[in-house]
Amino acid sequence: MELKDKLEILADAAKYDASCASSGAPKRDSVDKDGLGATTGMGICHSYTPDGRCVSLLKILLTNFCVYDCQYCVNRRSSNVPRARFTVDEVVKLTQDFYLRNYIDGLFLSSGIIQSSDYTMEQLVEVARRLREDHKFRGYIHLKTIPDADPRLIELAGKYADRLSVNIELPTQDSVTRLAPEKSVHTIKLAMGSIRTKLDEKDDHPKAPVFAPAGQSTQMIVGADASDDQTILNTAQTLYGSYKLKRVYYSAFSPIPQSPSSVPSAPPPLLREHRLYQADFLMRGYGFNAGEILPQSGNLALDIDPKLGWALANREHFPLDLNRADESMIARVPGIGLRSAKRLIDLRRLRRIRWEDLSRLRCSLKKLAPFVVVADYKPAQGMASSELLRRHLADAPEQMNLFPELQAA
């Protein structure tokens, strides 16, 4: 098979993995100026960092052959799809060639399981080793970790990769048992735990060898099983706390031709994926816990964002006096973000906050209006019911037609 044909198959097969972003990657050229590559720029597979940078990655599978038969996966053993496999040399050459043409800044490499977990992991590690040691590649590398692989291979992967990821895929053991019986949540968490141990060792001993400096991430598929958003968020919260994850990514299930009857025949709303990303950011950035965002079983509302949903359910905290409240509470006001909250605190040291200050900071005045008090403003809607405010503040249909993959980093 021609290399371009392999690339077409294996790049397309990799699109279902959302867990590639380069936030936290070090600037390796500050360590070794004689290398090839960079960690910033524009290119093929766009991944967005928290500070807004766009990072381009060559995102491919080593192979889409797989010994597993996970029911939700397009590359499962029983799937009738074209198959291909790169050699280690081909992936190394592609990465170099694409970089030299200024197409990419790094590599995201995953794989189906072939022969055994150890053999597959060895192949992935060998790609990274050759790029780093033989070709002095200093760009970003993200390797997908095979949970069943020997821990020594995972440790070696962390030596060469900026980020490692172990995809948990489904939020409960019951769902994994039903849809991916050859996998085990316990084994996946053991792999996550071994990565966290190495990350902790590096934090405690700065002179220890480099290990996955951009940390680890995982992915959960949304809508492949019956798990609701409360279950997904609770699982994400546990993973963040237990395994020092940088990110949990959410990928809306995409039905494929000849899908088994064990998975849905229709995809979930893409907006559901987007709301989960918003809720996840509230947990990571704003100090919310999953129980606050979604205290009861069920899914996040699609017509309003999770922060507005929390505010409407907790009216006792509002309207909030921005000239008296602490920064963390100001950041919980719908329409005010983290940076704006900090700037308001800085401004408050000089003078009292006024309505025009909120406009100047480009806060969402429509959303925040019912929830704040400033020196020259008090909301007339303060006594309005939460249901009335919800109808007034709900996203317009055109705002709900989003591209969630652009909100994912």
RAWO-V605204 format. One record per pair of residues at least 6 apart in sequence whose C-alpha atoms are under 7 Angstrom apart, sorted by the first residue. I is the first residue (numbers start at 1). GAP is how many residues later the second one is. D is the distance in whole Angstrom. If there is no record, write none. Layout:
# RAWO-V605204
i->I gap->GAP d->D
i->I gap->GAP d->D
This chain:
# RAWO-V605204
i->6 gap->78 d->6
i->6 gap->79 d->7
i->9 gap->75 d->7
i->10 gap->50 d->6
i->10 gap->51 d->5
i->10 gap->53 d->7
i->10 gap->54 d->7
i->10 gap->74 d->7
i->11 gap->48 d->6
i->11 gap->49 d->4
i->11 gap->50 d->7
i->13 gap->48 d->7
i->13 gap->51 d->7
i->14 gap->45 d->6
i->14 gap->46 d->5
i->14 gap->47 d->6
i->18 gap->201 d->7
i->18 gap->231 d->6
i->18 gap->232 d->7
i->18 gap->233 d->6
i->19 gap->198 d->7
i->19 gap->199 d->6
i->19 gap->200 d->6
i->19 gap->230 d->5
i->20 gap->27 d->7
i->20 gap->88 d->7
i->21 gap->26 d->5
i->21 gap->27 d->6
i->21 gap->28 d->7
i->21 gap->388 d->6
i->22 gap->27 d->6
i->23 gap->26 d->5
i->23 gap->27 d->7
i->23 gap->191 d->7
i->24 gap->190 d->5
i->25 gap->115 d->7
i->25 gap->137 d->6
i->25 gap->188 d->6
i->25 gap->189 d->5
i->26 gap->187 d->7
i->27 gap->12 d->7
i->28 gap->110 d->6
i->29 gap->6 d->7
i->29 gap->109 d->7
i->35 gap->101 d->5
i->35 gap->102 d->6
i->35 gap->103 d->5
i->36 gap->100 d->6
i->36 gap->101 d->4
i->36 gap->102 d->5
i->36 gap->103 d->7
i->37 gap->62 d->7
i->37 gap->68 d->6
i->37 gap->100 d->6
i->37 gap->101 d->5
i->37 gap->102 d->4
i->38 gap->67 d->5
i->38 gap->100 d->6
i->38 gap->101 d->4
i->39 gap->66 d->6
i->39 gap->67 d->7
i->39 gap->100 d->5
i->39 gap->101 d->6
i->40 gap->15 d->5
i->40 gap->65 d->6
i->41 gap->13 d->6
i->41 gap->14 d->5
i->41 gap->15 d->7
i->41 gap->64 d->7
i->42 gap->12 d->6
i->42 gap->13 d->6
i->42 gap->14 d->5
i->42 gap->62 d->7
i->43 gap->13 d->4
i->43 gap->60 d->5
i->43 gap->61 d->5
i->44 gap->12 d->5
i->44 gap->13 d->6
i->44 gap->14 d->7
i->44 gap->59 d->6
i->44 gap->60 d->6
i->45 gap->11 d->5
i->45 gap->12 d->5
i->45 gap->13 d->6
i->45 gap->14 d->6
i->46 gap->8 d->6
i->46 gap->9 d->6
i->46 gap->10 d->5
i->46 gap->11 d->7
i->47 gap->7 d->6
i->47 gap->8 d->5
i->47 gap->9 d->6
i->47 gap->362 d->7
i->48 gap->6 d->5
i->48 gap->7 d->6
i->48 gap->361 d->5
i->49 gap->360 d->6
i->50 gap->359 d->6
i->55 gap->50 d->7
i->56 gap->48 d->5
i->56 gap->49 d->5
i->56 gap->50 d->7
i->57 gap->47 d->5
i->57 gap->48 d->6
i->57 gap->49 d->5
i->57 gap->50 d->5
i->57 gap->51 d->6
i->58 gap->37 d->7
i->58 gap->46 d->6
i->58 gap->48 d->6
i->58 gap->49 d->5
i->58 gap->50 d->6
i->59 gap->48 d->6
i->59 gap->49 d->5
i->59 gap->50 d->6
i->60 gap->48 d->6
i->60 gap->49 d->5
i->60 gap->50 d->7
i->61 gap->48 d->6
i->61 gap->49 d->5
i->61 gap->50 d->5
i->62 gap->23 d->6
i->62 gap->24 d->5
i->62 gap->47 d->7
i->62 gap->48 d->6
i->62 gap->49 d->5
i->63 gap->21 d->6
i->63 gap->22 d->4
i->63 gap->23 d->6
i->63 gap->48 d->5
i->63 gap->49 d->6
i->64 gap->11 d->6
i->64 gap->19 d->6
i->64 gap->20 d->6
i->64 gap->21 d->7
i->64 gap->47 d->6
i->64 gap->48 d->5
i->65 gap->10 d->7
i->65 gap->18 d->6
i->65 gap->47 d->6
i->65 gap->48 d->7
i->65 gap->49 d->7
i->66 gap->9 d->7
i->66 gap->10 d->6
i->66 gap->11 d->6
i->66 gap->46 d->5
i->66 gap->47 d->5
i->66 gap->48 d->6
i->67 gap->10 d->6
i->67 gap->46 d->6
i->67 gap->47 d->6
i->68 gap->8 d->6
i->68 gap->9 d->6
i->68 gap->114 d->7
i->69 gap->7 d->4
i->69 gap->8 d->5
i->69 gap->9 d->6
i->69 gap->111 d->7
i->70 gap->6 d->6
i->70 gap->109 d->6
i->70 gap->110 d->4
i->71 gap->108 d->5
i->71 gap->109 d->6
i->71 gap->189 d->7
i->71 gap->192 d->7
i->72 gap->107 d->7
i->72 gap->152 d->6
i->72 gap->191 d->7
i->74 gap->182 d->7
i->88 gap->35 d->7
i->88 gap->39 d->6
i->91 gap->36 d->7
i->92 gap->35 d->6
i->92 gap->39 d->6
i->95 gap->12 d->7
i->98 gap->6 d->6
i->99 gap->6 d->6
i->105 gap->34 d->6
i->105 gap->35 d->7
i->106 gap->33 d->5
i->106 gap->34 d->4
i->106 gap->35 d->6
i->107 gap->33 d->6
i->107 gap->34 d->5
i->107 gap->35 d->6
i->108 gap->33 d->6
i->108 gap->34 d->5
i->108 gap->35 d->6
i->109 gap->33 d->6
i->109 gap->34 d->5
i->109 gap->35 d->6
i->110 gap->33 d->6
i->110 gap->34 d->5
i->113 gap->7 d->6
i->114 gap->6 d->6
i->117 gap->29 d->6
i->117 gap->31 d->6
i->117 gap->32 d->5
i->118 gap->31 d->5
i->118 gap->32 d->6
i->121 gap->25 d->6
i->121 gap->28 d->6
i->121 gap->32 d->7
i->122 gap->31 d->7
i->125 gap->32 d->5
i->128 gap->32 d->6
i->128 gap->33 d->7
i->129 gap->31 d->6
i->131 gap->6 d->5
i->132 gap->6 d->7
i->132 gap->28 d->7
i->140 gap->22 d->6
i->141 gap->20 d->5
i->141 gap->21 d->5
i->141 gap->22 d->7
i->142 gap->19 d->6
i->142 gap->20 d->6
i->142 gap->21 d->5
i->142 gap->22 d->6
i->143 gap->18 d->6
i->143 gap->20 d->7
i->143 gap->21 d->5
i->143 gap->22 d->7
i->144 gap->20 d->6
i->144 gap->21 d->5
i->144 gap->22 d->6
i->145 gap->9 d->7
i->145 gap->19 d->6
i->145 gap->20 d->6
i->145 gap->21 d->5
i->146 gap->20 d->7
i->147 gap->19 d->7
i->147 gap->40 d->6
i->147 gap->41 d->5
i->147 gap->44 d->5
i->148 gap->39 d->7
i->158 gap->6 d->7
i->158 gap->53 d->5
i->158 gap->54 d->5
i->159 gap->51 d->6
i->159 gap->52 d->5
i->159 gap->53 d->7
i->161 gap->51 d->6
i->162 gap->50 d->5
i->162 gap->51 d->5
i->162 gap->52 d->5
i->163 gap->49 d->5
i->163 gap->50 d->7
i->163 gap->51 d->5
i->163 gap->52 d->5
i->163 gap->53 d->6
i->164 gap->48 d->6
i->164 gap->51 d->7
i->164 gap->52 d->5
i->164 gap->53 d->7
i->165 gap->51 d->5
i->165 gap->52 d->5
i->165 gap->53 d->5
i->166 gap->22 d->7
i->166 gap->26 d->7
i->166 gap->51 d->7
i->166 gap->52 d->5
i->167 gap->51 d->5
i->167 gap->52 d->5
i->168 gap->17 d->7
i->168 gap->20 d->6
i->168 gap->50 d->6
i->168 gap->51 d->6
i->168 gap->52 d->6
i->169 gap->50 d->6
i->169 gap->51 d->4
i->169 gap->52 d->5
i->170 gap->6 d->6
i->170 gap->50 d->5
i->170 gap->51 d->6
i->171 gap->49 d->7
i->171 gap->60 d->7
i->171 gap->61 d->6
i->171 gap->64 d->6
i->173 gap->12 d->6
i->175 gap->50 d->7
i->176 gap->7 d->7
i->176 gap->8 d->7
i->192 gap->51 d->6
i->193 gap->50 d->6
i->196 gap->47 d->6
i->196 gap->48 d->6
i->198 gap->13 d->7
i->199 gap->12 d->7
i->202 gap->6 d->6
i->215 gap->30 d->7
i->215 gap->31 d->6
i->216 gap->29 d->5
i->216 gap->30 d->6
i->217 gap->28 d->5
i->217 gap->29 d->6
i->217 gap->30 d->5
i->217 gap->31 d->6
i->218 gap->29 d->7
i->218 gap->30 d->5
i->218 gap->31 d->6
i->219 gap->29 d->6
i->219 gap->30 d->5
i->219 gap->31 d->6
i->220 gap->29 d->6
i->220 gap->30 d->5
i->220 gap->31 d->6
i->221 gap->29 d->6
i->221 gap->30 d->5
i->221 gap->31 d->6
i->221 gap->32 d->6
i->222 gap->28 d->6
i->222 gap->29 d->6
i->222 gap->30 d->5
i->222 gap->31 d->6
i->222 gap->51 d->7
i->223 gap->29 d->6
i->223 gap->30 d->5
i->223 gap->44 d->7
i->223 gap->45 d->6
i->224 gap->29 d->5
i->224 gap->39 d->6
i->224 gap->40 d->6
i->225 gap->38 d->7
i->228 gap->70 d->5
i->228 gap->71 d->6
i->229 gap->69 d->6
i->229 gap->70 d->5
i->229 gap->71 d->6
i->230 gap->64 d->6
i->230 gap->67 d->6
i->230 gap->68 d->6
i->230 gap->69 d->6
i->233 gap->57 d->6
i->234 gap->56 d->6
i->236 gap->12 d->7
i->237 gap->53 d->7
i->239 gap->6 d->7
i->250 gap->23 d->6
i->251 gap->22 d->7
i->252 gap->16 d->6
i->252 gap->18 d->6
i->252 gap->21 d->6
i->253 gap->14 d->6
i->253 gap->15 d->7
i->254 gap->13 d->6
i->255 gap->10 d->6
i->255 gap->11 d->6
i->255 gap->12 d->6
i->270 gap->134 d->7
i->271 gap->31 d->7
i->271 gap->129 d->7
i->271 gap->131 d->7
i->272 gap->30 d->7
i->273 gap->131 d->7
i->274 gap->130 d->5
i->275 gap->25 d->7
i->275 gap->30 d->7
i->275 gap->31 d->7
i->277 gap->131 d->7
i->278 gap->28 d->7
i->279 gap->14 d->7
i->279 gap->27 d->6
i->282 gap->6 d->6
i->283 gap->6 d->6
i->293 gap->13 d->6
i->293 gap->17 d->6
i->294 gap->6 d->7
i->300 gap->6 d->7
i->303 gap->91 d->5
i->303 gap->92 d->6
i->304 gap->90 d->5
i->304 gap->91 d->6
i->307 gap->27 d->6
i->308 gap->26 d->5
i->312 gap->74 d->5
i->318 gap->53 d->5
i->318 gap->54 d->7
i->319 gap->51 d->7
i->319 gap->52 d->4
i->319 gap->53 d->5
i->319 gap->54 d->6
i->319 gap->63 d->7
i->320 gap->51 d->6
i->320 gap->52 d->5
i->320 gap->53 d->6
i->321 gap->51 d->6
i->321 gap->52 d->5
i->321 gap->53 d->6
i->322 gap->8 d->7
i->322 gap->50 d->7
i->322 gap->51 d->6
i->322 gap->52 d->6
i->323 gap->25 d->7
i->323 gap->29 d->6
i->323 gap->30 d->6
i->323 gap->51 d->7
i->327 gap->14 d->6
i->327 gap->15 d->7
i->327 gap->18 d->7
i->330 gap->11 d->6
i->331 gap->6 d->6
i->331 gap->7 d->5
i->331 gap->10 d->5
i->333 gap->35 d->6
i->333 gap->38 d->7
i->334 gap->33 d->6
i->334 gap->34 d->5
i->335 gap->28 d->6
i->335 gap->29 d->4
i->335 gap->30 d->7
i->335 gap->32 d->5
i->335 gap->33 d->5
i->336 gap->27 d->6
i->336 gap->28 d->7
i->340 gap->21 d->7
i->352 gap->23 d->6
i->353 gap->21 d->6
i->353 gap->22 d->6
i->354 gap->20 d->5
i->354 gap->21 d->5
i->354 gap->22 d->6
i->355 gap->19 d->6
i->355 gap->21 d->6
i->355 gap->22 d->6
i->359 gap->6 d->7
i->367 gap->26 d->6
i->369 gap->10 d->6
i->370 gap->9 d->5
i->370 gap->11 d->5
i->370 gap->12 d->6
i->372 gap->7 d->7
i->373 gap->6 d->7
